Amino acid sequence: MTKTEILKFRVTPEEKEIITHKALSSYRLVSQYLRDCALEKQITVINGADNVAEELRRIGNNLNQIARAVNAGFVTEANLTETREELRAIWQSLNSLLRIAR
């Protein structure tokens, strides 16, 4: 369903920090988090997931830099062995977190 309505409200800086922290700890956008809270949907927080997400962001940044270098012609060949190993380690971490969460 298309979301067309906008809600606005004010909070204190401390409330904003708490809401943002809770939203990001469950890997949701703040708007998704607040919507789920208001609609009483279950929110599952998996401890350790934030570390995995940070690693994925780093790898994504590295891949973007490699893609830019290749597209610009600065690099004609890219060795992605290290990136592949990092992704394998993150995949294992995610599987471990999911097993713990179940």
CNS distance restraints for C-alpha pairs under 8 A (distance, minus, plus):
assign (resid  11 and name CA) (resid  15 and name CA) 5.80 0.50 0.50
assign (resid  11 and name CA) (resid  16 and name CA) 6.07 0.50 0.50
assign (resid  12 and name CA) (resid  16 and name CA) 6.15 0.50 0.50
assign (resid  13 and name CA) (resid  17 and name CA) 6.20 0.50 0.50
assign (resid  14 and name CA) (resid  18 and name CA) 6.30 0.50 0.50
assign (resid  15 and name CA) (resid  19 and name CA) 6.06 0.50 0.50
assign (resid  16 and name CA) (resid  20 and name CA) 5.93 0.50 0.50
assign (resid  17 and name CA) (resid  21 and name CA) 6.00 0.50 0.50
assign (resid  18 and name CA) (resid  22 and name CA) 6.15 0.50 0.50
assign (resid  19 and name CA) (resid  23 and name CA) 6.01 0.50 0.50
assign (resid  19 and name CA) (resid  30 and name CA) 7.42 0.50 0.50
assign (resid  20 and name CA) (resid  24 and name CA) 6.03 0.50 0.50
assign (resid  20 and name CA) (resid  30 and name CA) 6.19 0.50 0.50
assign (resid  21 and name CA) (resid  25 and name CA) 5.95 0.50 0.50
assign (resid  22 and name CA) (resid  26 and name CA) 6.54 0.50 0.50
assign (resid  23 and name CA) (resid  27 and name CA) 6.50 0.50 0.50
assign (resid  23 and name CA) (resid  28 and name CA) 5.57 0.50 0.50
assign (resid  23 and name CA) (resid  29 and name CA) 6.28 0.50 0.50
assign (resid  23 and name CA) (resid  30 and name CA) 5.20 0.50 0.50
assign (resid  23 and name CA) (resid  33 and name CA) 5.37 0.50 0.50
assign (resid  23 and name CA) (resid  34 and name CA) 7.82 0.50 0.50
assign (resid  24 and name CA) (resid  28 and name CA) 5.71 0.50 0.50
assign (resid  24 and name CA) (resid  29 and name CA) 6.73 0.50 0.50
assign (resid  24 and name CA) (resid  30 and name CA) 7.21 0.50 0.50
assign (resid  25 and name CA) (resid  45 and name CA) 6.54 0.50 0.50
assign (resid  25 and name CA) (resid  49 and name CA) 7.97 0.50 0.50
assign (resid  25 and name CA) (resid  50 and name CA) 6.64 0.50 0.50
assign (resid  26 and name CA) (resid  43 and name CA) 7.17 0.50 0.50
assign (resid  26 and name CA) (resid  44 and name CA) 6.50 0.50 0.50
assign (resid  26 and name CA) (resid  45 and name CA) 4.81 0.50 0.50
assign (resid  26 and name CA) (resid  46 and name CA) 7.05 0.50 0.50
assign (resid  27 and name CA) (resid  50 and name CA) 7.72 0.50 0.50
assign (resid  28 and name CA) (resid  32 and name CA) 5.89 0.50 0.50
assign (resid  28 and name CA) (resid  33 and name CA) 5.80 0.50 0.50
assign (resid  29 and name CA) (resid  33 and name CA) 6.15 0.50 0.50
assign (resid  30 and name CA) (resid  34 and name CA) 6.09 0.50 0.50
assign (resid  31 and name CA) (resid  35 and name CA) 6.03 0.50 0.50
assign (resid  32 and name CA) (resid  36 and name CA) 6.09 0.50 0.50
assign (resid  33 and name CA) (resid  37 and name CA) 6.15 0.50 0.50
assign (resid  34 and name CA) (resid  38 and name CA) 6.08 0.50 0.50
assign (resid  35 and name CA) (resid  39 and name CA) 6.10 0.50 0.50
assign (resid  36 and name CA) (resid  40 and name CA) 5.89 0.50 0.50
assign (resid  36 and name CA) (resid  41 and name CA) 5.00 0.50 0.50
assign (resid  36 and name CA) (resid  42 and name CA) 7.41 0.50 0.50
assign (resid  36 and name CA) (resid  43 and name CA) 7.43 0.50 0.50
assign (resid  37 and name CA) (resid  41 and name CA) 6.18 0.50 0.50
assign (resid  37 and name CA) (resid  42 and name CA) 7.98 0.50 0.50
assign (resid  37 and name CA) (resid  43 and name CA) 7.87 0.50 0.50
assign (resid  46 and name CA) (resid  97 and name CA) 7.01 0.50 0.50
assign (resid  46 and name CA) (resid 101 and name CA) 6.48 0.50 0.50
assign (resid  47 and name CA) (resid  97 and name CA) 7.83 0.50 0.50
assign (resid  48 and name CA) (resid  52 and name CA) 6.81 0.50 0.50
assign (resid  48 and name CA) (resid  97 and name CA) 7.31 0.50 0.50
assign (resid  49 and name CA) (resid  53 and name CA) 6.14 0.50 0.50
assign (resid  49 and name CA) (resid  94 and name CA) 7.55 0.50 0.50
assign (resid  49 and name CA) (resid  97 and name CA) 7.23 0.50 0.50
assign (resid  50 and name CA) (resid  54 and name CA) 6.18 0.50 0.50
assign (resid  51 and name CA) (resid  55 and name CA) 6.38 0.50 0.50
assign (resid  52 and name CA) (resid  56 and name CA) 6.28 0.50 0.50
assign (resid  52 and name CA) (resid  90 and name CA) 6.35 0.50 0.50
assign (resid  52 and name CA) (resid  93 and name CA) 7.13 0.50 0.50
assign (resid  52 and name CA) (resid  94 and name CA) 7.16 0.50 0.50
assign (resid  53 and name CA) (resid  57 and name CA) 6.23 0.50 0.50
assign (resid  54 and name CA) (resid  58 and name CA) 6.35 0.50 0.50
assign (resid  55 and name CA) (resid  59 and name CA) 6.27 0.50 0.50
assign (resid  55 and name CA) (resid  90 and name CA) 7.48 0.50 0.50
assign (resid  56 and name CA) (resid  60 and name CA) 6.03 0.50 0.50
assign (resid  56 and name CA) (resid  87 and name CA) 7.83 0.50 0.50
assign (resid  56 and name CA) (resid  90 and name CA) 7.59 0.50 0.50
assign (resid  57 and name CA) (resid  61 and name CA) 6.18 0.50 0.50
assign (resid  58 and name CA) (resid  62 and name CA) 6.24 0.50 0.50
assign (resid  59 and name CA) (resid  63 and name CA) 6.12 0.50 0.50
assign (resid  59 and name CA) (resid  83 and name CA) 6.94 0.50 0.50
assign (resid  59 and name CA) (resid  86 and name CA) 7.81 0.50 0.50
assign (resid  59 and name CA) (resid  87 and name CA) 7.87 0.50 0.50
assign (resid  60 and name CA) (resid  64 and name CA) 6.17 0.50 0.50
assign (resid  61 and name CA) (resid  65 and name CA) 6.29 0.50 0.50
assign (resid  62 and name CA) (resid  66 and name CA) 6.24 0.50 0.50
assign (resid  63 and name CA) (resid  67 and name CA) 6.06 0.50 0.50
assign (resid  64 and name CA) (resid  68 and name CA) 6.13 0.50 0.50
assign (resid  65 and name CA) (resid  69 and name CA) 6.20 0.50 0.50
assign (resid  66 and name CA) (resid  70 and name CA) 6.16 0.50 0.50
assign (resid  66 and name CA) (resid  78 and name CA) 7.32 0.50 0.50
assign (resid  67 and name CA) (resid  71 and name CA) 6.00 0.50 0.50
assign (resid  68 and name CA) (resid  72 and name CA) 5.95 0.50 0.50
assign (resid  69 and name CA) (resid  73 and name CA) 6.23 0.50 0.50
assign (resid  69 and name CA) (resid  74 and name CA) 5.16 0.50 0.50
assign (resid  69 and name CA) (resid  75 and name CA) 5.58 0.50 0.50
assign (resid  70 and name CA) (resid  74 and name CA) 5.94 0.50 0.50
assign (resid  70 and name CA) (resid  75 and name CA) 4.80 0.50 0.50
assign (resid  70 and name CA) (resid  76 and name CA) 6.00 0.50 0.50
assign (resid  70 and name CA) (resid  77 and name CA) 7.48 0.50 0.50
assign (resid  70 and name CA) (resid  78 and name CA) 7.79 0.50 0.50
assign (resid  80 and name CA) (resid  84 and name CA) 6.03 0.50 0.50
assign (resid  81 and name CA) (resid  85 and name CA) 6.28 0.50 0.50
assign (resid  82 and name CA) (resid  86 and name CA) 6.23 0.50 0.50
assign (resid  83 and name CA) (resid  87 and name CA) 6.17 0.50 0.50
assign (resid  84 and name CA) (resid  88 and name CA) 6.20 0.50 0.50
assign (resid  85 and name CA) (resid  89 and name CA) 6.29 0.50 0.50
assign (resid  86 and name CA) (resid  90 and name CA) 6.25 0.50 0.50
assign (resid  87 and name CA) (resid  91 and name CA) 6.04 0.50 0.50
assign (resid  88 and name CA) (resid  92 and name CA) 6.32 0.50 0.50
assign (resid  89 and name CA) (resid  93 and name CA) 6.27 0.50 0.50
assign (resid  90 and name CA) (resid  94 and name CA) 6.12 0.50 0.50
assign (resid  91 and name CA) (resid  95 and name CA) 6.24 0.50 0.50
assign (resid  92 and name CA) (resid  96 and name CA) 6.21 0.50 0.50
assign (resid  93 and name CA) (resid  97 and name CA) 6.19 0.50 0.50
assign (resid  94 and name CA) (resid  98 and name CA) 6.13 0.50 0.50
assign (resid  95 and name CA) (resid  99 and name CA) 6.20 0.50 0.50
assign (resid  96 and name CA) (resid 100 and name CA) 6.29 0.50 0.50
assign (resid  97 and name CA) (resid 101 and name CA) 6.12 0.50 0.50
assign (resid  98 and name CA) (resid 102 and name CA) 6.20 0.50 0.50
